[in-house]
Amino acid sequence: MATNFYYVSRAWYGASIAEFLRTQAATVFGRLAGNSSFAVLPTQKDAWLTQIDLLQSCLAGLTGSLFLEFNIPRMGRRIDVVLLLGPVVFVVEFKVGEKGFDRAAIDQVWDYALDLKNFHEASHTVSIVPILVATGATESGPFSLHADADKVYRPIQVHTAGLRDAIDRTIQSIAGDVLDGQRWLHAPYRPTPTIVEAAR
């Protein structure tokens, strides 16, 4: 079933959350490593396994889609995790071992959310919530849901134990149609305007 979502040029791993929760961490890691465009160093392996373990422990009971290492062509970067839960696109950036919420890391996850909003067709009209996870932090930042006019929310800062609570509180606060994982994943991504769009 995971292969129905899997799309290597867009994400190195994709699955329904139900499928992800049924899959062993080593198998998920193997998919990521097999599609990696670089040599997987021990530090990267440890980071991925940390993320996978945390996600599998905190997503139980939720319905939606999950994509790991999601490509952002315009920036030449990859989002650690994209979660589609209900009407919300969560953009999650992990800083494994970090004890605080660095300004550059906050800006990074916010930039990812803004990039999806502006250049990914299926994200133009939906709510996008960036979350920064510092795995070495002992507490989360103050929880606040604040959206700008484009429906991109200000980044939420959490420690590992606070991720599920932030997700639950967000889903309870944002209404809308449930997102379709297949449709969202395969929607056009246009990092630069066409000549016609630029002229307009």
TORKOL-4160 file (C-alpha; in steps of 0.2 Angstrom, whole numbers, padded with zeros to 4 digits, m for minus):
200
<pt num="1" X="0000" Y="0000" Z="0000"/>
<pt num="2" X="0014" Y="0012" Z="0003"/>
<pt num="3" X="0020" Y="0010" Z="m0015"/>
<pt num="4" X="0003" Y="0019" Z="m0020"/>
<pt num="5" X="0010" Y="0034" Z="m0012"/>
<pt num="6" X="0028" Y="0032" Z="m0016"/>
<pt num="7" X="0035" Y="0044" Z="m0028"/>
<pt num="8" X="0054" Y="0045" Z="m0028"/>
<pt num="9" X="0056" Y="0062" Z="m0037"/>
<pt num="10" X="0045" Y="0071" Z="m0024"/>
<pt num="11" X="0048" Y="0061" Z="m0008"/>
<pt num="12" X="0061" Y="0047" Z="m0003"/>
<pt num="13" X="0047" Y="0039" Z="0007"/>
<pt num="14" X="0028" Y="0041" Z="0007"/>
<pt num="15" X="0014" Y="0031" Z="0014"/>
<pt num="16" X="m0002" Y="0032" Z="0023"/>
<pt num="17" X="0000" Y="0034" Z="0041"/>
<pt num="18" X="m0008" Y="0017" Z="0045"/>
<pt num="19" X="0005" Y="0009" Z="0033"/>
<pt num="20" X="0019" Y="0019" Z="0041"/>
<pt num="21" X="0014" Y="0013" Z="0058"/>
<pt num="22" X="0014" Y="m0005" Z="0052"/>
<pt num="23" X="0031" Y="m0004" Z="0045"/>
<pt num="24" X="0047" Y="m0008" Z="0054"/>
<pt num="25" X="0059" Y="0007" Z="0057"/>
<pt num="26" X="0073" Y="m0003" Z="0048"/>
<pt num="27" X="0062" Y="m0005" Z="0033"/>
<pt num="28" X="0058" Y="0014" Z="0032"/>
<pt num="29" X="0076" Y="0018" Z="0034"/>
<pt num="30" X="0081" Y="0006" Z="0020"/>
<pt num="31" X="0069" Y="0015" Z="0009"/>
<pt num="32" X="0076" Y="0032" Z="0013"/>
<pt num="33" X="0094" Y="0026" Z="0011"/>
<pt num="34" X="0090" Y="0017" Z="m0005"/>
<pt num="35" X="0084" Y="0033" Z="m0013"/>
<pt num="36" X="0097" Y="0045" Z="m0005"/>
<pt num="37" X="0107" Y="0055" Z="m0017"/>
<pt num="38" X="0122" Y="0056" Z="m0005"/>
<pt num="39" X="0132" Y="0043" Z="0005"/>
<pt num="40" X="0122" Y="0040" Z="0021"/>
<pt num="41" X="0134" Y="0044" Z="0036"/>
<pt num="42" X="0131" Y="0036" Z="0053"/>
<pt num="43" X="0125" Y="0053" Z="0059"/>
<pt num="44" X="0112" Y="0054" Z="0046"/>
<pt num="45" X="0106" Y="0036" Z="0049"/>
<pt num="46" X="0105" Y="0040" Z="0068"/>
<pt num="47" X="0095" Y="0056" Z="0064"/>
<pt num="48" X="0083" Y="0046" Z="0052"/>
<pt num="49" X="0080" Y="0032" Z="0065"/>
<pt num="50" X="0077" Y="0045" Z="0079"/>
<pt num="51" X="0064" Y="0054" Z="0068"/>
<pt num="52" X="0055" Y="0037" Z="0063"/>
<pt num="53" X="0054" Y="0031" Z="0081"/>
<pt num="54" X="0047" Y="0047" Z="0087"/>
<pt num="55" X="0034" Y="0048" Z="0073"/>
<pt num="56" X="0029" Y="0030" Z="0075"/>
<pt num="57" X="0026" Y="0033" Z="0094"/>
<pt num="58" X="0016" Y="0049" Z="0092"/>
<pt num="59" X="0005" Y="0047" Z="0076"/>
<pt num="60" X="m0005" Y="0032" Z="0083"/>
<pt num="61" X="m0023" Y="0034" Z="0080"/>
<pt num="62" X="m0021" Y="0047" Z="0067"/>
<pt num="63" X="m0027" Y="0046" Z="0049"/>
<pt num="64" X="m0018" Y="0054" Z="0035"/>
<pt num="65" X="m0002" Y="0053" Z="0024"/>
<pt num="66" X="0016" Y="0055" Z="0028"/>
<pt num="67" X="0031" Y="0060" Z="0017"/>
<pt num="68" X="0049" Y="0059" Z="0022"/>
<pt num="69" X="0063" Y="0069" Z="0013"/>
<pt num="70" X="0051" Y="0079" Z="0003"/>
<pt num="71" X="0059" Y="0088" Z="m0011"/>
<pt num="72" X="0059" Y="0108" Z="m0012"/>
<pt num="73" X="0067" Y="0110" Z="m0030"/>
<pt num="74" X="0068" Y="0129" Z="m0029"/>
<pt num="75" X="0078" Y="0129" Z="m0013"/>
<pt num="76" X="0088" Y="0113" Z="m0017"/>
<pt num="77" X="0083" Y="0106" Z="0000"/>
<pt num="78" X="0072" Y="0093" Z="0007"/>
<pt num="79" X="0059" Y="0094" Z="0021"/>
<pt num="80" X="0061" Y="0081" Z="0034"/>
<pt num="81" X="0043" Y="0077" Z="0036"/>
<pt num="82" X="0027" Y="0082" Z="0028"/>
<pt num="83" X="0011" Y="0076" Z="0037"/>
<pt num="84" X="m0006" Y="0078" Z="0029"/>
<pt num="85" X="m0019" Y="0077" Z="0043"/>
<pt num="86" X="m0037" Y="0082" Z="0041"/>
<pt num="87" X="m0036" Y="0099" Z="0032"/>
<pt num="88" X="m0019" Y="0103" Z="0038"/>
<pt num="89" X="m0002" Y="0102" Z="0029"/>
<pt num="90" X="0011" Y="0100" Z="0043"/>
<pt num="91" X="0029" Y="0104" Z="0038"/>
<pt num="92" X="0041" Y="0097" Z="0051"/>
<pt num="93" X="0059" Y="0100" Z="0053"/>
<pt num="94" X="0069" Y="0090" Z="0066"/>
<pt num="95" X="0085" Y="0096" Z="0074"/>
<pt num="96" X="0091" Y="0080" Z="0082"/>
<pt num="97" X="0101" Y="0083" Z="0098"/>
<pt num="98" X="0098" Y="0102" Z="0098"/>
<pt num="99" X="0093" Y="0109" Z="0115"/>
<pt num="100" X="0086" Y="0125" Z="0109"/>
<pt num="101" X="0076" Y="0133" Z="0095"/>
<pt num="102" X="0088" Y="0142" Z="0085"/>
<pt num="103" X="0082" Y="0157" Z="0074"/>
<pt num="104" X="0090" Y="0150" Z="0059"/>
<pt num="105" X="0080" Y="0134" Z="0061"/>
<pt num="106" X="0064" Y="0143" Z="0064"/>
<pt num="107" X="0066" Y="0153" Z="0048"/>
<pt num="108" X="0071" Y="0137" Z="0039"/>
<pt num="109" X="0055" Y="0127" Z="0043"/>
<pt num="110" X="0045" Y="0143" Z="0040"/>
<pt num="111" X="0053" Y="0145" Z="0022"/>
<pt num="112" X="0048" Y="0127" Z="0018"/>
<pt num="113" X="0030" Y="0131" Z="0022"/>
<pt num="114" X="0030" Y="0147" Z="0012"/>
<pt num="115" X="0038" Y="0138" Z="m0003"/>
<pt num="116" X="0024" Y="0125" Z="m0003"/>
<pt num="117" X="0011" Y="0139" Z="m0001"/>
<pt num="118" X="0018" Y="0149" Z="m0016"/>
<pt num="119" X="0024" Y="0135" Z="m0028"/>
<pt num="120" X="0015" Y="0119" Z="m0024"/>
<pt num="121" X="m0002" Y="0119" Z="m0033"/>
<pt num="122" X="m0011" Y="0108" Z="m0020"/>
<pt num="123" X="m0005" Y="0119" Z="m0006"/>
<pt num="124" X="m0011" Y="0136" Z="m0012"/>
<pt num="125" X="m0027" Y="0137" Z="m0003"/>
<pt num="126" X="m0024" Y="0125" Z="0012"/>
<pt num="127" X="m0018" Y="0128" Z="0030"/>
<pt num="128" X="0001" Y="0125" Z="0032"/>
<pt num="129" X="0008" Y="0123" Z="0049"/>
<pt num="130" X="0027" Y="0123" Z="0051"/>
<pt num="131" X="0034" Y="0114" Z="0067"/>
<pt num="132" X="0052" Y="0114" Z="0073"/>
<pt num="133" X="0056" Y="0099" Z="0084"/>
<pt num="134" X="0072" Y="0101" Z="0095"/>
<pt num="135" X="0075" Y="0083" Z="0101"/>
<pt num="136" X="0087" Y="0089" Z="0115"/>
<pt num="137" X="0075" Y="0102" Z="0122"/>
<pt num="138" X="0067" Y="0099" Z="0139"/>
<pt num="139" X="0051" Y="0109" Z="0135"/>
<pt num="140" X="0042" Y="0116" Z="0121"/>
<pt num="141" X="0040" Y="0134" Z="0117"/>
<pt num="142" X="0023" Y="0143" Z="0121"/>
<pt num="143" X="0009" Y="0136" Z="0110"/>
<pt num="144" X="0001" Y="0148" Z="0099"/>
<pt num="145" X="m0008" Y="0146" Z="0082"/>
<pt num="146" X="m0006" Y="0162" Z="0072"/>
<pt num="147" X="m0009" Y="0162" Z="0053"/>
<pt num="148" X="m0005" Y="0176" Z="0041"/>
<pt num="149" X="m0017" Y="0180" Z="0027"/>
<pt num="150" X="m0010" Y="0166" Z="0016"/>
<pt num="151" X="m0015" Y="0153" Z="0029"/>
<pt num="152" X="0003" Y="0149" Z="0033"/>
<pt num="153" X="0005" Y="0148" Z="0052"/>
<pt num="154" X="0019" Y="0155" Z="0062"/>
<pt num="155" X="0031" Y="0140" Z="0067"/>
<pt num="156" X="0027" Y="0130" Z="0082"/>
<pt num="157" X="0042" Y="0125" Z="0093"/>
<pt num="158" X="0041" Y="0109" Z="0102"/>
<pt num="159" X="0052" Y="0096" Z="0111"/>
<pt num="160" X="0049" Y="0078" Z="0107"/>
<pt num="161" X="0036" Y="0075" Z="0120"/>
<pt num="162" X="0026" Y="0090" Z="0114"/>
<pt num="163" X="0024" Y="0085" Z="0096"/>
<pt num="164" X="0008" Y="0075" Z="0097"/>
<pt num="165" X="0000" Y="0088" Z="0108"/>
<pt num="166" X="0004" Y="0102" Z="0096"/>
<pt num="167" X="m0003" Y="0091" Z="0082"/>
<pt num="168" X="m0019" Y="0087" Z="0091"/>
<pt num="169" X="m0022" Y="0105" Z="0096"/>
<pt num="170" X="m0019" Y="0111" Z="0079"/>
<pt num="171" X="m0031" Y="0099" Z="0071"/>
<pt num="172" X="m0045" Y="0104" Z="0083"/>
<pt num="173" X="m0043" Y="0122" Z="0079"/>
<pt num="174" X="m0042" Y="0122" Z="0060"/>
<pt num="175" X="m0058" Y="0117" Z="0050"/>
<pt num="176" X="m0058" Y="0112" Z="0031"/>
<pt num="177" X="m0059" Y="0097" Z="0019"/>
<pt num="178" X="m0048" Y="0082" Z="0022"/>
<pt num="179" X="m0033" Y="0082" Z="0011"/>
<pt num="180" X="m0031" Y="0068" Z="m0002"/>
<pt num="181" X="m0013" Y="0062" Z="0000"/>
<pt num="182" X="m0011" Y="0055" Z="m0018"/>
<pt num="183" X="m0018" Y="0071" Z="m0026"/>
<pt num="184" X="m0008" Y="0082" Z="m0015"/>
<pt num="185" X="0008" Y="0073" Z="m0018"/>
<pt num="186" X="0006" Y="0073" Z="m0037"/>
<pt num="187" X="0001" Y="0091" Z="m0039"/>
<pt num="188" X="0011" Y="0102" Z="m0050"/>
<pt num="189" X="0026" Y="0111" Z="m0042"/>
<pt num="190" X="0031" Y="0127" Z="m0051"/>
<pt num="191" X="0046" Y="0135" Z="m0044"/>
<pt num="192" X="0047" Y="0149" Z="m0056"/>
<pt num="193" X="0032" Y="0158" Z="m0065"/>
<pt num="194" X="0029" Y="0154" Z="m0084"/>
<pt num="195" X="0032" Y="0168" Z="m0096"/>
<pt num="196" X="0014" Y="0172" Z="m0097"/>
<pt num="197" X="0012" Y="0172" Z="m0078"/>
<pt num="198" X="0027" Y="0184" Z="m0076"/>
<pt num="199" X="0020" Y="0196" Z="m0089"/>
<pt num="200" X="0003" Y="0196" Z="m0080"/>
